[in-house]
Amino acid sequence: MSMYIEENGKLRKTEDVELVDKILELRKKGDKWAVLNELIKAWVKKSPEEVEAVKVDVGDQRELLTDKEFGTTNGGKDFERRLVVLFPTALQGWIRKVYNTEELPFDKKFYQEFAQKYPGFKVANKV
């Protein structure tokens, strides 16, 4: 394992420094989905236990749906809710280190595109 020493004396893995450089270069080009692709690849590589947990959670959530096509769940006696994707908190944090909420809002449009591009996170059949 190769290490890199920053100016402030902190040790970093060379592969982590290379990932950051690649992310910053892709960000400059303006393609947010290319950046997200790299972040997801890195997350999968660095967090295999969390990846497996998300797979299990997605399967469990799909089983609990009252309407699998639209992702409707029972939220209580007075309301229903719709679950479209499971979006891991750690991955959200990584994305937020690159893009703030104004640059990349986690809004309905984002979640719809995210579900289409990354179906492994998708709970509802229809987004």
OpenMM code with the backbone's topology and positions (N, CA, C; nanometers):
from openmm import Vec3, app, unit

residues = "MET SER MET TYR ILE GLU GLU ASN GLY LYS LEU ARG LYS THR GLU ASP VAL GLU LEU VAL ASP LYS ILE LEU GLU LEU ARG LYS LYS GLY ASP LYS TRP ALA VAL LEU ASN GLU LEU ILE LYS ALA TRP VAL LYS LYS SER PRO GLU GLU VAL GLU ALA VAL LYS VAL ASP VAL GLY ASP GLN ARG GLU LEU LEU THR ASP LYS GLU PHE GLY THR THR ASN GLY GLY LYS ASP PHE GLU ARG ARG LEU VAL VAL LEU PHE PRO THR ALA LEU GLN GLY TRP ILE ARG LYS VAL TYR ASN THR GLU GLU LEU PRO PHE ASP LYS LYS PHE TYR GLN GLU PHE ALA GLN LYS TYR PRO GLY PHE LYS VAL ALA ASN LYS VAL".split()
positions = [
    Vec3(0.0854, -0.1164, 0.0000),
    Vec3(0.0000, 0.0000, 0.0000),
    Vec3(0.0904, 0.1232, 0.0000),
    Vec3(0.0683, 0.2067, -0.0958),
    Vec3(0.1477, 0.3270, -0.1115),
    Vec3(0.0819, 0.4430, -0.0358),
    Vec3(0.1650, 0.5229, 0.0299),
    Vec3(0.1134, 0.6347, 0.1094),
    Vec3(0.1639, 0.7672, 0.0525),
    Vec3(0.0892, 0.8699, 0.0832),
    Vec3(0.1215, 1.0046, 0.0399),
    Vec3(0.1190, 1.0931, 0.1639),
    Vec3(0.2195, 1.1780, 0.1804),
    Vec3(0.2238, 1.2677, 0.2951),
    Vec3(0.1862, 1.4072, 0.2471),
    Vec3(0.0791, 1.4611, 0.3064),
    Vec3(0.0361, 1.5958, 0.2702),
    Vec3(0.1263, 1.6992, 0.3355),
    Vec3(0.1140, 1.8233, 0.2904),
    Vec3(0.1938, 1.9321, 0.3464),
    Vec3(0.1724, 1.9469, 0.4968),
    Vec3(0.0513, 1.9166, 0.5435),
    Vec3(0.0225, 1.9303, 0.6862),
    Vec3(0.0692, 1.8084, 0.7665),
    Vec3(0.1345, 1.7147, 0.7003),
    Vec3(0.1896, 1.5982, 0.7686),
    Vec3(0.0974, 1.4782, 0.7763),
    Vec3(-0.0268, 1.4911, 0.7312),
    Vec3(-0.1205, 1.3784, 0.7355),
    Vec3(-0.0844, 1.2750, 0.6301),
    Vec3(-0.1011, 1.1499, 0.6689),
    Vec3(-0.0793, 1.0393, 0.5752),
    Vec3(-0.2089, 1.0074, 0.5016),
    Vec3(-0.1995, 0.9906, 0.3740),
    Vec3(-0.3135, 0.9506, 0.2914),
    Vec3(-0.2689, 0.8372, 0.2003),
    Vec3(-0.3631, 0.7480, 0.1706),
    Vec3(-0.3342, 0.6440, 0.0726),
    Vec3(-0.3255, 0.7104, -0.0645),
    Vec3(-0.2302, 0.6650, -0.1432),
    Vec3(-0.2119, 0.7221, -0.2758),
    Vec3(-0.3388, 0.7070, -0.3590),
    Vec3(-0.4066, 0.5934, -0.3466),
    Vec3(-0.5293, 0.5720, -0.4243),
    Vec3(-0.6384, 0.6717, -0.3853),
    Vec3(-0.6424, 0.7137, -0.2573),
    Vec3(-0.7408, 0.8131, -0.2138),
    Vec3(-0.7094, 0.9502, -0.2740),
    Vec3(-0.5817, 0.9855, -0.2762),
    Vec3(-0.5402, 1.1130, -0.3355),
    Vec3(-0.5714, 1.1128, -0.4852),
    Vec3(-0.5448, 1.0017, -0.5506),
    Vec3(-0.5737, 0.9906, -0.6943),
    Vec3(-0.7238, 1.0003, -0.7204),
    Vec3(-0.8049, 0.9407, -0.6329),
    Vec3(-0.9501, 0.9492, -0.6470),
    Vec3(-0.9962, 1.0941, -0.6359),
    Vec3(-0.9465, 1.1652, -0.5370),
    Vec3(-0.9849, 1.3056, -0.5198),
    Vec3(-0.9447, 1.3865, -0.6424),
    Vec3(-0.8250, 1.3646, -0.6927),
    Vec3(-0.7810, 1.4358, -0.8129),
    Vec3(-0.8735, 1.4071, -0.9304),
    Vec3(-0.9111, 1.2805, -0.9460),
    Vec3(-0.9998, 1.2418, -1.0561),
    Vec3(-1.1373, 1.3062, -1.0402),
    Vec3(-1.1905, 1.3052, -0.9182),
    Vec3(-1.3216, 1.3656, -0.8904),
    Vec3(-1.3185, 1.5140, -0.9225),
    Vec3(-1.2137, 1.5824, -0.8772),
    Vec3(-1.2036, 1.7268, -0.9027),
    Vec3(-1.1922, 1.7578, -1.0513),
    Vec3(-1.1200, 1.6742, -1.1235),
    Vec3(-1.1067, 1.6934, -1.2684),
    Vec3(-1.2418, 1.6725, -1.3391),
    Vec3(-1.3141, 1.5672, -1.2999),
    Vec3(-1.4463, 1.5422, -1.3585),
    Vec3(-1.5436, 1.6548, -1.3229),
    Vec3(-1.5348, 1.7055, -1.2019),
    Vec3(-1.6229, 1.8147, -1.1588),
    Vec3(-1.6005, 1.9389, -1.2443),
    Vec3(-1.4746, 1.9666, -1.2763),
    Vec3(-1.4420, 2.0815, -1.3617),
    Vec3(-1.5088, 2.0695, -1.4982),
    Vec3(-1.5214, 1.9458, -1.5472),
    Vec3(-1.5828, 1.9231, -1.6785),
    Vec3(-1.7336, 1.9414, -1.6758),
    Vec3(-1.7931, 1.9436, -1.5566),
    Vec3(-1.9346, 1.9748, -1.5436),
    Vec3(-2.0316, 1.8579, -1.5565),
    Vec3(-1.9817, 1.7356, -1.5612),
    Vec3(-2.0713, 1.6199, -1.5729),
    Vec3(-2.0915, 1.5576, -1.4353),
    Vec3(-2.2006, 1.5967, -1.3694),
    Vec3(-2.2245, 1.5475, -1.2331),
    Vec3(-2.2392, 1.3962, -1.2280),
    Vec3(-2.2931, 1.3358, -1.3326),
    Vec3(-2.3133, 1.1903, -1.3302),
    Vec3(-2.1809, 1.1157, -1.3431),
    Vec3(-2.0836, 1.1732, -1.4126),
    Vec3(-1.9500, 1.1124, -1.4175),
    Vec3(-1.8872, 1.1163, -1.2782),
    Vec3(-1.9065, 1.2271, -1.2073),
    Vec3(-1.8567, 1.2395, -1.0702),
    Vec3(-1.9259, 1.1367, -0.9815),
    Vec3(-2.0581, 1.1291, -0.9907),
    Vec3(-2.1322, 1.0332, -0.9085),
    Vec3(-2.0917, 0.8899, -0.9399),
    Vec3(-2.0668, 0.8587, -1.0662),
    Vec3(-2.0204, 0.7240, -1.1021),
    Vec3(-1.8925, 0.6887, -1.0266),
    Vec3(-1.7974, 0.7816, -1.0253),
    Vec3(-1.6706, 0.7573, -0.9561),
    Vec3(-1.6910, 0.7452, -0.8054),
    Vec3(-1.7754, 0.8308, -0.7497),
    Vec3(-1.8016, 0.8243, -0.6061),
    Vec3(-1.8678, 0.6916, -0.5683),
    Vec3(-1.9614, 0.6468, -0.6501),
    Vec3(-2.0290, 0.5195, -0.6214),
    Vec3(-1.9315, 0.4029, -0.6339),
    Vec3(-1.8480, 0.4044, -0.7367),
    Vec3(-1.7469, 0.2984, -0.7508),
    Vec3(-1.6559, 0.2938, -0.6284),
    Vec3(-1.6121, 0.4118, -0.5835),
    Vec3(-1.5237, 0.4188, -0.4671),
    Vec3(-1.5965, 0.3725, -0.3406),
    Vec3(-1.7223, 0.4134, -0.3259),
    Vec3(-1.8019, 0.3724, -0.2094),
    Vec3(-1.8168, 0.2199, -0.2065),
    Vec3(-1.8463, 0.1613, -0.3223),
    Vec3(-1.8605, 0.0154, -0.3317),
    Vec3(-1.7302, -0.0537, -0.2926),
    Vec3(-1.6187, -0.0004, -0.3391),
    Vec3(-1.4883, -0.0600, -0.3100),
    Vec3(-1.4505, -0.0459, -0.1627),
    Vec3(-1.4788, 0.0694, -0.1046),
    Vec3(-1.4361, 0.0976, 0.0324),
    Vec3(-1.5338, 0.0506, 0.1390),
    Vec3(-1.6575, 0.0253, 0.1019),
    Vec3(-1.7598, -0.0089, 0.2016),
    Vec3(-1.8387, -0.1333, 0.1633),
    Vec3(-1.7727, -0.2456, 0.1416),
    Vec3(-1.8462, -0.3651, 0.0962),
    Vec3(-1.9546, -0.4112, 0.1932),
    Vec3(-1.9315, -0.3924, 0.3241),
    Vec3(-2.0337, -0.4327, 0.4216),
    Vec3(-2.1577, -0.3458, 0.4078),
    Vec3(-2.1371, -0.2169, 0.3879),
    Vec3(-2.2502, -0.1257, 0.3719),
    Vec3(-2.3246, -0.1536, 0.2413),
    Vec3(-2.2511, -0.1882, 0.1382),
    Vec3(-2.3130, -0.2220, 0.0093),
    Vec3(-2.4055, -0.3427, 0.0283),
    Vec3(-2.3574, -0.4445, 0.0973),
    Vec3(-2.4404, -0.5633, 0.1227),
    Vec3(-2.5618, -0.5281, 0.2073),
    Vec3(-2.5420, -0.4408, 0.3052),
    Vec3(-2.6539, -0.3982, 0.3905),
    Vec3(-2.7595, -0.3246, 0.3083),
    Vec3(-2.7168, -0.2420, 0.2147),
    Vec3(-2.8119, -0.1696, 0.1289),
    Vec3(-2.8894, -0.2685, 0.0424),
    Vec3(-2.8210, -0.3686, -0.0105),
    Vec3(-2.8896, -0.4706, -0.0919),
    Vec3(-2.9990, -0.5391, -0.0101),
    Vec3(-2.9659, -0.5756, 0.1130),
    Vec3(-3.0635, -0.6403, 0.2010),
    Vec3(-3.1777, -0.5444, 0.2315),
    Vec3(-3.1441, -0.4197, 0.2651),
    Vec3(-3.2470, -0.3197, 0.2966),
    Vec3(-3.3407, -0.2952, 0.1792),
    Vec3(-3.2853, -0.2855, 0.0587),
    Vec3(-3.3695, -0.2651, -0.0601),
    Vec3(-3.4657, -0.3825, -0.0747),
    Vec3(-3.4150, -0.5044, -0.0611),
    Vec3(-3.5006, -0.6225, -0.0701),
    Vec3(-3.6084, -0.6237, 0.0368),
    Vec3(-3.5690, -0.5894, 0.1591),
    Vec3(-3.6660, -0.5850, 0.2691),
    Vec3(-3.7730, -0.4796, 0.2438),
    Vec3(-3.7318, -0.3628, 0.1999),
    Vec3(-3.8280, -0.2554, 0.1733),
    Vec3(-3.9236, -0.2936, 0.0608),
    Vec3(-3.8713, -0.3600, -0.0420),
    Vec3(-3.9585, -0.4036, -0.1525),
    Vec3(-4.0654, -0.5003, -0.1031),
    Vec3(-4.0275, -0.5855, -0.0093),
    Vec3(-4.1231, -0.6819, 0.0461),
    Vec3(-4.2342, -0.6138, 0.1254),
    Vec3(-4.2043, -0.5006, 0.1876),
    Vec3(-4.3008, -0.4313, 0.2725),
    Vec3(-4.3956, -0.3391, 0.1955),
    Vec3(-4.3695, -0.3184, 0.0683),
    Vec3(-4.4514, -0.2257, -0.0106),
    Vec3(-4.5934, -0.2782, -0.0278),
    Vec3(-4.6892, -0.1875, -0.0192),
    Vec3(-4.8274, -0.2257, -0.0475),
    Vec3(-4.8561, -0.2151, -0.1965),
    Vec3(-4.7780, -0.1339, -0.2666),
    Vec3(-4.7871, -0.1204, -0.4120),
    Vec3(-4.6441, -0.1170, -0.4654),
    Vec3(-4.5974, -0.2299, -0.5165),
    Vec3(-4.4582, -0.2419, -0.5588),
    Vec3(-4.4251, -0.1565, -0.6810),
    Vec3(-4.5244, -0.1323, -0.7658),
    Vec3(-4.4972, -0.0521, -0.8848),
    Vec3(-4.4612, 0.0917, -0.8476),
    Vec3(-4.5388, 0.1515, -0.7595),
    Vec3(-4.5173, 0.2910, -0.7232),
    Vec3(-4.4441, 0.3091, -0.5912),
    Vec3(-4.4155, 0.2020, -0.5207),
    Vec3(-4.3402, 0.2114, -0.3964),
    Vec3(-4.4194, 0.2649, -0.2795),
    Vec3(-4.5493, 0.2410, -0.2786),
    Vec3(-4.6339, 0.2900, -0.1705),
    Vec3(-4.6170, 0.2035, -0.0470),
    Vec3(-4.6039, 0.2706, 0.0679),
    Vec3(-4.5926, 0.2002, 0.1950),
    Vec3(-4.7044, 0.2463, 0.2871),
    Vec3(-4.7347, 0.1646, 0.3834),
    Vec3(-4.8284, 0.2066, 0.4879),
    Vec3(-4.7488, 0.2845, 0.5911),
    Vec3(-4.7870, 0.4078, 0.6122),
    Vec3(-4.7170, 0.4896, 0.7098),
    Vec3(-4.7951, 0.5038, 0.8375),
    Vec3(-4.9132, 0.4594, 0.8379),
    Vec3(-5.0009, 0.4743, 0.9526),
    Vec3(-5.1438, 0.4712, 0.9040),
    Vec3(-5.2359, 0.4910, 0.9934),
    Vec3(-5.3762, 0.4794, 0.9529),
    Vec3(-5.4247, 0.5989, 0.8711),
    Vec3(-5.3535, 0.7124, 0.8788),
    Vec3(-5.4014, 0.8333, 0.8134),
    Vec3(-5.3246, 0.8738, 0.6881),
    Vec3(-5.2172, 0.8031, 0.6546),
    Vec3(-5.1422, 0.8441, 0.5365),
    Vec3(-5.0658, 0.7276, 0.4762),
    Vec3(-5.0291, 0.7466, 0.3505),
    Vec3(-4.9397, 0.6550, 0.2814),
    Vec3(-4.8192, 0.7361, 0.2378),
    Vec3(-4.7110, 0.6707, 0.2125),
    Vec3(-4.5937, 0.7389, 0.1602),
    Vec3(-4.5345, 0.6562, 0.0482),
    Vec3(-4.4499, 0.7192, -0.0300),
    Vec3(-4.3891, 0.6541, -0.1443),
    Vec3(-4.2384, 0.6478, -0.1243),
    Vec3(-4.1825, 0.5287, -0.1368),
    Vec3(-4.0389, 0.5076, -0.1226),
    Vec3(-3.9827, 0.4722, -0.2598),
    Vec3(-3.9016, 0.5622, -0.3151),
    Vec3(-3.8492, 0.5436, -0.4502),
    Vec3(-3.7112, 0.4784, -0.4473),
    Vec3(-3.6178, 0.5332, -0.3679),
    Vec3(-3.4812, 0.4795, -0.3597),
    Vec3(-3.4351, 0.4752, -0.2148),
    Vec3(-3.3413, 0.3865, -0.1885),
    Vec3(-3.2664, 0.3887, -0.0634),
    Vec3(-3.1316, 0.4511, -0.0966),
    Vec3(-3.1005, 0.5588, -0.0308),
    Vec3(-2.9809, 0.6364, -0.0620),
    Vec3(-2.8930, 0.6392, 0.0625),
    Vec3(-2.7856, 0.5601, 0.0659),
    Vec3(-2.7031, 0.5482, 0.1854),
    Vec3(-2.6488, 0.6827, 0.2345),
    Vec3(-2.6544, 0.7021, 0.3632),
    Vec3(-2.6094, 0.8270, 0.4246),
    Vec3(-2.4618, 0.8531, 0.3956),
    Vec3(-2.3796, 0.7505, 0.4018),
    Vec3(-2.2361, 0.7694, 0.3754),
    Vec3(-2.2137, 0.8206, 0.2337),
    Vec3(-2.2849, 0.7640, 0.1381),
    Vec3(-2.2720, 0.8085, -0.0007),
    Vec3(-2.3221, 0.9517, -0.0158),
    Vec3(-2.4298, 0.9842, 0.0504),
    Vec3(-2.4791, 1.1225, 0.0485),
    Vec3(-2.3713, 1.2172, 0.1006),
    Vec3(-2.3047, 1.1771, 0.2071),
    Vec3(-2.1978, 1.2594, 0.2636),
    Vec3(-2.0834, 1.2801, 0.1664),
    Vec3(-2.0465, 1.1753, 0.0954),
    Vec3(-1.9393, 1.1875, -0.0039),
    Vec3(-1.9796, 1.2865, -0.1126),
    Vec3(-2.1034, 1.2743, -0.1593),
    Vec3(-2.1514, 1.3645, -0.2646),
    Vec3(-2.1530, 1.5081, -0.2140),
    Vec3(-2.1953, 1.5273, -0.0897),
    Vec3(-2.2019, 1.6622, -0.0321),
    Vec3(-2.0634, 1.7239, -0.0111),
    Vec3(-1.9606, 1.6431, -0.0077),
    Vec3(-1.8250, 1.6983, -0.0003),
    Vec3(-1.7827, 1.7573, -0.1347),
    Vec3(-1.8487, 1.7145, -0.2413),
    Vec3(-1.8160, 1.7627, -0.3756),
    Vec3(-1.9137, 1.8706, -0.4216),
    Vec3(-2.0415, 1.8515, -0.3933),
    Vec3(-2.1463, 1.9443, -0.4368),
    Vec3(-2.2285, 1.9901, -0.3170),
    Vec3(-2.2533, 2.1201, -0.3083),
    Vec3(-2.3424, 2.1678, -0.2018),
    Vec3(-2.4878, 2.1533, -0.2473),
    Vec3(-2.5806, 2.1885, -0.1611),
    Vec3(-2.7227, 2.1667, -0.1891),
    Vec3(-2.7752, 2.2537, -0.3031),
    Vec3(-2.7106, 2.3662, -0.3283),
    Vec3(-2.7522, 2.4504, -0.4408),
    Vec3(-2.7003, 2.3956, -0.5730),
    Vec3(-2.5792, 2.3399, -0.5712),
    Vec3(-2.5203, 2.2854, -0.6934),
    Vec3(-2.5873, 2.1547, -0.7349),
    Vec3(-2.6249, 2.0759, -0.6362),
    Vec3(-2.6875, 1.9469, -0.6639),
    Vec3(-2.7942, 1.9194, -0.5578),
    Vec3(-2.9140, 1.9701, -0.5815),
    Vec3(-3.0204, 1.9451, -0.4834),
    Vec3(-3.0673, 1.8003, -0.4906),
    Vec3(-3.0908, 1.7427, -0.3746),
    Vec3(-3.1489, 1.6088, -0.3689),
    Vec3(-3.3001, 1.6272, -0.3737),
    Vec3(-3.3499, 1.6578, -0.4918),
    Vec3(-3.4920, 1.6824, -0.5121),
    Vec3(-3.5538, 1.5666, -0.5905),
    Vec3(-3.6814, 1.5795, -0.6206),
    Vec3(-3.7541, 1.4729, -0.6907),
    Vec3(-3.6864, 1.4367, -0.8232),
    Vec3(-3.6462, 1.5384, -0.8989),
    Vec3(-3.5817, 1.5133, -1.0279),
    Vec3(-3.4515, 1.4351, -1.0094),
    Vec3(-3.3727, 1.4747, -0.9087),
    Vec3(-3.2473, 1.4038, -0.8825),
    Vec3(-3.2738, 1.2573, -0.8503),
    Vec3(-3.3672, 1.2314, -0.7593),
    Vec3(-3.3947, 1.0939, -0.7191),
    Vec3(-3.4488, 1.0108, -0.8356),
    Vec3(-3.5268, 1.0714, -0.9236),
    Vec3(-3.5769, 0.9992, -1.0399),
    Vec3(-3.4607, 0.9600, -1.1324),
    Vec3(-3.3716, 1.0541, -1.1592),
    Vec3(-3.2560, 1.0246, -1.2440),
    Vec3(-3.1638, 0.9235, -1.1768),
    Vec3(-3.1428, 0.9412, -1.0471),
    Vec3(-3.0568, 0.8505, -0.9717),
    Vec3(-3.1103, 0.7072, -0.9792),
    Vec3(-3.2404, 0.6921, -0.9616),
    Vec3(-3.3018, 0.5590, -0.9665),
    Vec3(-3.2889, 0.4957, -1.1042),
    Vec3(-3.2981, 0.5773, -1.2082),
    Vec3(-3.2844, 0.5240, -1.3437),
    Vec3(-3.1406, 0.4830, -1.3730),
    Vec3(-3.0454, 0.5616, -1.3269),
    Vec3(-2.9047, 0.5328, -1.3544),
    Vec3(-2.8485, 0.4227, -1.2649),
    Vec3(-2.9007, 0.4118, -1.1434),
    Vec3(-2.8486, 0.3160, -1.0456),
    Vec3(-2.9633, 0.2330, -0.9888),
    Vec3(-3.0145, 0.1385, -1.0660),
    Vec3(-3.1325, 0.0616, -1.0238),
    Vec3(-3.1103, -0.0239, -0.8996),
    Vec3(-2.9872, -0.0468, -0.8602),
    Vec3(-2.9608, -0.1231, -0.7392),
    Vec3(-3.0090, -0.0529, -0.6126),
    Vec3(-3.0302, 0.0777, -0.6209),
    Vec3(-3.0798, 0.1552, -0.5075),
    Vec3(-3.2314, 0.1744, -0.5141),
    Vec3(-3.2903, 0.1318, -0.6224),
    Vec3(-3.4330, 0.1572, -0.6478),
    Vec3(-3.5203, 0.0609, -0.5701),
    Vec3(-3.6224, 0.1169, -0.5040),
    Vec3(-3.7186, 0.0347, -0.4299),
    Vec3(-3.8453, 0.0180, -0.5119),
    Vec3(-3.9019, 0.1278, -0.5594),
    Vec3(-4.0237, 0.1222, -0.6402),
    Vec3(-3.9889, 0.0785, -0.7830),
    Vec3(-4.0804, 0.0079, -0.8463),
    Vec3(-4.0575, -0.0312, -0.9853),
    Vec3(-4.0663, 0.0881, -1.0792),
    Vec3(-4.1528, 0.1818, -1.0452),
    Vec3(-4.1750, 0.2992, -1.1286),
    Vec3(-4.1276, 0.4224, -1.0530),
    Vec3(-4.0510, 0.5071, -1.1212),
    Vec3(-4.0007, 0.6288, -1.0546),
    Vec3(-4.0663, 0.7537, -1.1045),
] * unit.nanometer
topology = app.Topology()
chain = topology.addChain("A")
for resn in residues:
    res = topology.addResidue(resn, chain)
    for name in ("N", "CA", "C"):
        topology.addAtom(name, app.Element.getBySymbol(name[0]), res)
